[in-house]
């Protein structure tokens, strides 16, 4: 009798797991179907100017675009690639190819650090899905361009050309922002396909110095670390888009989780895994994280002890906004991190699933044909700069789709990353 009950319990558990996976497969498919329809509406809206890349909406709900030299143009073609990959839709694939190839002039661009976002999210996905050698060559040249911003004295890639504190008179000539971790993937790629270890050296050195100087003891993160190019020492730690210099900007923490997870994938160095896990745990366990797992734009906004603190764009008071873009980035990162962490893998994956379900709920996912044809609502660009507040952002959509794609692969028992061929 006891054995029969155990067997029945096992069968029930397996049946529940099957139903759960089946429901989640439907969940992923429904979201990609919705995304395909919304992206096609976006394509129609961009027919007038095919060099204007979608970024957000304005106060009247109209589409706001940018040129290719902004940091965000790679996300729209990247989203098209993910949607085409899942659906097999030839029209989406054709559009992804066209929008990607419009970015080719950026392969020699050296004016800021965001070539990883600009080229790897677009051409990286294009090469992964097509194997087109021309795309690989463009990515390698892009990595060469990015490498020109590396300084061996600071051991980092320079982010912006100059940074002036928004709350004081400090001006820095070698700022490094936590976002810069995301651009290292392009360098690792170039090293693998060319055999040139200089790309990898730059990426690892940058990650090591970021880990040393930009991550606090509690695994929160500074947004901006500025270096003295003569001594290589830290000249200042500030924020550009967060609440305060000593606060934790939510999207910055998201970039850090994603970036160090990726660096561990490429190096298998346990230091980077420990850092990624610490950063993730800080995010997941923070007392100010809402129940739906979608963070406020800064974990410490409105708290005492975080100075100078910014004033909001309205009524001269601080207002708490959610940042769906930070949640989407973390959801994608945790899907990958769950495959590396021996003790917390299930915890990371389950947390990411909860985030995806929140993002796909009516509170954050836009009705079809609304929201400027972007997928997600309620993201924040920069409250200190009074820009892109509580609006859709193109990169939120990109990482939402990437997280869904990774979730789909994990449910199917597939690897997230194939071995890169030279």
N, C-alpha and C positions, 0 to 999 in steps of 0.2 A: 504493500500500500504506500509506504514511504517512498519507494523508488518510483512508483507511478506518479506521485505528487511532484517529485523532483523533475521527472520527465515532462510532466504537464507544464510546470513552471518554466522549464527551459524552452519548450515549444512556444509558450506565450511570450517569453522574452524575445525570441527570434522573430516571431510574428510582429510584435510591437516595433522592433528595430526595422523590419522590412517596411512596415507601414510608414514609419517615421521617414526613412530614406525616400520612400515613394512620394510622400507629401513634399519633402524638401526638393526633390527633383522637379516636381510640378511648380514649386515656388520659384526655383531658378529659371525654369523655362518661361513662366509667365512674365518675370521681370525682363528677360531678354527680348521677349516678344513685344512688350511695351516699349522697351528701349529702341528697338528697331523702328517702330512706328514713329516715335518721337524724333529720332535722328533723321528720318526721312523728311519730316516736317522742317527740321532745322536746315537740311540741305536745300529745300525749296526756298527758305528764307534767305539763304546766302547766295542765291543764283546771281544777284545783281552785281556783287563784287566778290570774285573768287579768290582774292588775296586778302580778304578781311576775315580773320579767324574769330569764331565765337568765343566770348569770354564771360559775359554776364548780362544783366538787364539794367535799364535805368529806372528812375523813380516812376515812370509811366508804364513800365513793363515792356518797353521796347528793347530789342536785341542790341547789345553793345559788343562791338568787335574790336580787334586790335590787329596791328600788322605783324609780320613774322618776327620782328626783332624784339618783341615783348617776350616774357619768359613762358607764356602759356600756349603758343600756337600748336605744339605737338600733341596736346591732349585731345583735340577734336578728331584728328585722323586716328589717334590711338583708340578712341571710343568706337569709331567706325570699324576698325580692325577687330576689336573684341566682339562687336555685334555680328559682324560678318562671319567670324570664326564659329560662333555658336550656331548661327542660323543657316549658314551656307548660302546666304542671299547674295547673288551675283551683283546686284545693283549696289549693295552696301560695300562689297569688296572693291568694285570699280571706283566708287567714290573715295574709299580709303586710300587707294593707290594714287588717285589724282591729288587729293589734299596732302598726302605725304610728299609727293614729288615736287610740290610747290615750295617746299622748304629746303630744297637742295642748296641754294645760295648760302645757307647758314653753316655749311661745312667748314667755311673759313672764318666764321664769326668769332671774335675774341674779346668783345667789349664787356661781357659779364659771364658769370659762371654757369648759367642755366642750360648749357648745351645738352646736358643729360635729359632734362625735361623736354627740351625742344626737339631733340633728334632721336633719343632712345625710345621715347614713348611712341613716336611715329615710325621712324625707319627701323627701330629695333623690332617692333611688332611686325613690320612689313617683311623684314628679312627672316624672322622666325617662321612666318607663315608661307613665304614664297621661295626662300632660298636664293633670291636674285642676287648675284654677285655684285652687281652695281650698287645695291643697297649696302652691302657689307663694306665696300670701298668708301662709300660716303660716310658711314659710321666711323671707320678708322680715321679718316681725315678730320672728322669732328672731334675725335679723341685727341688728335694732335693739336687742334686749336684750343681745346680745353686745357691741355697740358701747359700751354704758354702762360697760364695764370698761376702756376705752381711756383712757390718761392722756397728754395732749400733752406733758407735761414729760419723762416717761420715754420716750415714743414707743413704748409697748408696751401690750398688753392684759394686765391683771393676771390671773394664773392663780388662785392660792389667796388667800383673804383674809388669811392669816397663815402664816408658815413658821418653825418652830423647828428648828434644827439638831439632828439625832439624835445627834451626837457631841460637842456642846458647848452653850454657854449662849446662842448667838446667836439672836435672834428678828428676823424681817424682816416688814415690812408690805406690801411690793410684790414678791413673788416672781414670776418668769416662768420657766416650765419649757419645755423644748424641745418637749414634746408640743403646746404651744400653736400651733405651726406648722400643725397639722392642722385647726384651726378656721378658718383664713383662707379656705378654699374656700367656706364659707357666705357670707362677706362679698363675695367676688368674684361669686358667683352673684347676690346681691341687687343689686349695682351694675349687672350686666348686664341684669337684668329690669326694673329701675326707672329706670335712667339716673341714679341718685343716685351721684355720684362719691365721696361721703364714705365709703362702705363700702370702696371700693377704696383710698382714701387711707390708711385705718386699716390695711388688710391689708398694703399695700406698706411703710408706715412701720414696722410691727411686724417684717416680714421683714428690712428693712434693718438695724434695730437688733439683731435676733437674729443676723444674719450678722456684724455688727461685734463683738458682745460675747459671743456664746455658741459660736462656732466657733473652734477653736484653729488655729494656723498649719499643723498637719499634717492638718487637716480632721477631727479628732476633735471631740467636742462635750461641753460642760458640760451637766449636767442642769438645774440651777437657777441662774439669775442673779437677784440681788436688787438693786433700785434704790432710790436715795434720791429721794423724790418732791419734795424741795425743789430739789435741784441737777440731778436727772436722771442723775447719775453712778452707776456700778456700786458697790454697797455690799458685795457678797460673791458668790462663786461656789462653790456647794456641790453636794451630791447628796442626793437623798431616797431613791432606790431602787437606786443603784449601789454599787459596792464602796468607792469613795473619791471625794473631791471632785475629784481630778485624774485619775481613771480614766475609761474610756469605757463607759458603761452601754449594753448592746447594743440594747435597745429604744429608748432615747433616740436612738442613732445612726440607727435605722430610721425613727423619726418625722422626723428631720432630712432624710434622703434623700428620703423621700416628700414632705415639706412643701416643700422647695426645688424639687423637680421640678415640683410642682403650681404653685408661684408662677411658675416660668419659663413654664409653659403659659399662664398668665393674663396675663403681662406681656411675654414675649419679651425680657426684659432679660438680656443675656448674663452679667451678674454672677451671677445666680441659677443659670444653667445651669452655670457654672464651679464654683459652690459645690456643687451637686447632684452633679456628676461627682467632685469631690474627696472628698466624703463617701462616695460609693459606692465609689470606689477604695480608700479607707481600710478600709472594711468587707470588701471582696472580697479584698484583698491582705494582710490582717493575719496575722501569723505564728501567732497563736493561734486562727485560725478552723479548726475541724475539717474533715476531708476531705469530709464529707457536706454541708458548707456551712451547717449549722445551728449558730449561735453559742452559746457559753456566755453566761450571763446578763450577764456583764461581761467585756470583752476583757482586763482587767488583774487579774481576781481571782487572788489568791494571789501576785501579783508584788511584789517589793520596790520601794520607792520610791513606792508608792501608799498614801497614808495619809489618815485613820487606819485604813481597812480595817475591814470588818465581821466579826463572828463569826456563824457559821451558826446555824440554829435548833436544831441538835442537836450534842451532844458538844463544844461550845465550840471547834470547829475549822471552818475554811473548807472548804466542799464545792462542787465545780463542778457546776452544773446547766445543761442546755441550755435555750434559750428559743425554742420553735417559733413563738411569737407574733412575735418579732423577725424571724425568717426569713420568715414569711408577709407581713409588711408590706414587707420589702425586695423580695421576689419581685414583689409588685404594683407597687412603685415602679420597679423596674428594667424591667419590661415597658413602662412609659410612657417612662422615660428613654431606652430603646433607640430610640425614635422621634424623639428630638431630637438625640442625639449623632452627629455626622457621622463621627467617627473610632472610636468605641467602641460603636456601636449593637449590632453582632452580639455583641460580648463581653458586654454587659449582658444581652441577651436570652438568650444561651446559659447564662449564670450563673443567671438566674432560672429557666430550665427545669430545671437541675440541682437547684435548691432545691425546686422543686415536686415533682420525682420523689422526693427524700428525704422531704419532708413526707408524700407519699402512700404511702410504704413502711410495712411493719408496725411499724417502729421508732417511728413518730410518728402514723400514722393508726389510730384505734381500730377494733377489730372492731365490726361492726354490733350495736347494742343495748347496747354497753358504754360505759364512760367517761362515764356520766351522759347519754348520747346526744349528747355533743359530738363533733366530728369529730377534732380533733387532741389528742394527749397532749403531755406534757413542755413546759409553759410555766411561766414564773415571774412572779408578780405583784411581790412586794417581799420580798427576803430580809432587809433591815434591819428591816422591820416584822414579820418572821416570819409572813408571810401569803401564801397561794396559791403554794406552792412545789412544783414538779414536778406540776402539775395542768393540766387543760384550762382554757382561758379563752375566753370568747365572742368576743372580738375577734380571737383567732388564727383562729378559724373564718371570720369575716367576711372577713379579708384573704386567706385561702387561697382562698375562693371568688371574690373579686374578681380575684386573680391568675390563676386559671383562666379566668375570663370574658375578661380582657384577652388572655390567650394564645390563646384561641379566636378572638377578633376578629382578632388579628394573623395567625394562620394563614390566615384567610379573606380577608386583604387589606383589611380594613375599618378605618376610623378608630376610635380609642378614644373620641373625644369629638365629639359633634355640635355645630354652632353653636347657641348658646342664643338662643331667640327672646324678645322682650319680651312 
